[in-house]
Amino acid sequence: MDKLIADLDQQFSRLHHESGELLGVIEADLLYCRPPGSILSSGEEILRSAAAVEQTFGGLTTNLWDDPFEWTLPETLSTPKKVADYLSEVEATRKRGFALFKNDADLLKEIMAPAGMTKLQPLLLDTLRRARHHLVNAQATYGRLRAKDEEQSAQG
């Protein structure tokens, strides 16, 4: 595996690991709680992060660029265990996608994506950026929930 591919693989792997770590500390009753001022819960942000990865690598491996919105709803993935199982499925899909890359030159290839022709490297970097954005939001939202709980505990 060439350097660029290895670096991207490591970044996606780290994203998966951090998502799992965060999911592991979120109490089940807080998974889909929205603190005041938050549009999405930590759980929803984790799902959006994984869905961005799933959509890209599902597209690369099967040419199905479906938005995973329907099967990543909080009603469907209602527990931390179900979310963890989904994260594992996404990681397996991502690994299958990376197995297709033989060398860094593959990242310069153009493919047909939903938005039209694009090169692989910018597509992967954009996916990583979007997925990381959602994970950072999930971490911040959980931090606000924990701060709110600690504040209520101190008052009561």
N, C-alpha and C positions, 0 to 999 in steps of 0.2 A: 504494500500500500504506500503510495507516494505521500509526501509531506502535507500537501493541501487537503487531500482526502482524509488523512489521519487526523489532522487538526479539526476539520469539520466533524468527523466521527466522534472525536473526543468531546467537542462542545455539545453535540446533541446528546451524547451519553451522560455528560454532566447535568444537562437540563433534566433528563429523565431521573437521574439520581436525586437531584434537588427537589423535584416534584414529589417523589416518593418520600423523601425525608419530611417535607412539609406536611404531606398527607398523614404521615405517621404521628405527628404531634397535635394535629387538629382533633379536638374532641368531636365525637359523632354529632352531638347536638349543635355544634358551632359550624359544621361543614358548610351549611347553606345559609347561615345567618349573615345579614347585611347590617353592618354598623351604620349609624347615621351618616349620611353624605356619600355612602358607597352605592354604586349602581349595581355591582355584582358582588356575590359572596366569594370567599376564598375558594370554595369548591367549584363554583362556576368558572372562576379564572383558571384554576388548574385544568378543568375540562377544556376550556378554550385553547390553552397552551398545547395540550396534547392533540386536540382536534386540528390545529394548524399543521402539526407534524404528520398526523394521520392523512390529512388531505393531500399534502405534497407527496409523501412516500407511497400512498395508495395510488396516486396518479402515475408516479414513476414505475411502480411495479405491475400495475394491472390496467393502466390507462383509464381508470375510473377516478375522476376528479370530484366526486361527490363531496358536498359539504356534510361533515358528520353530525350536523346539528340535531337531526332527528333522534339518533341513538345515543346522544351525549346529554340529554336533558336530565336535570336533577331528579325528575320523577322516575326516570329509567335507572340512573346510577345513584340510588338513594342512600347508599351506605359507603363508608370509607373502603370497605372490602370490595365492593363493586367498582368503585373508582380505581382502586389499586389493580384490579383485574384488567380494567380498560387500559390503564397505563402500560401494563405488561404486553397487551396486544399491540399497542402502538409501538412500543419498543421493538417487538418482533418484526413488525412491518418495516420499521426504520432500518433495522439490521439487514433485512432482505434487500432493501433499496441500496444500501451501501455496498453490499456484495456484488452489485452490478458494475460498480466503478472499478476499473482495472488500474488506471493511472490518472495523474492529475490532468492530463490532456482531455480526459472524458468530461471534465468540468467545463470545457470550452464548447462542448457540443450544444447545438440548438435543438430544442424539442418544442412540440406543440402543447402548450398549456392552455387553460381556459381563457387567459387574457391574450393569447396569441403566441407567436414564436418568442422563445426566450432561451437564454443560455442557462445551463445547469447551475453554475456557480452563483450567479445573482439570485436565482430562484431559491437555492438552499440558504443563502445568506439572509434573504428576506424572510423565509420561513423561520429561521433561527431567531431573527430579530423580533418577529411577531410573537413567537412562542415564549421567548424570554420576557417580553413586555408583559404578557399575561401572568407569567410566574411571579415577576416582581410585584405586580398588582395583588396577586394572591397573598404573597408574604406581607405586604403592607396592610392589607385588609385584616389578615389574621392578627397582626401586631396591634391594630386599632381595637379589635375585639378583646384581646388579652388586656390591653391597657384599660378598657372600659370595665372589664371584670375585676381587675385589681383595684380600680377606683371605687367600685361598688362595695368590694370586700372591706376596704379601708374605712368606708363610711358606715358600714353596717356591722 
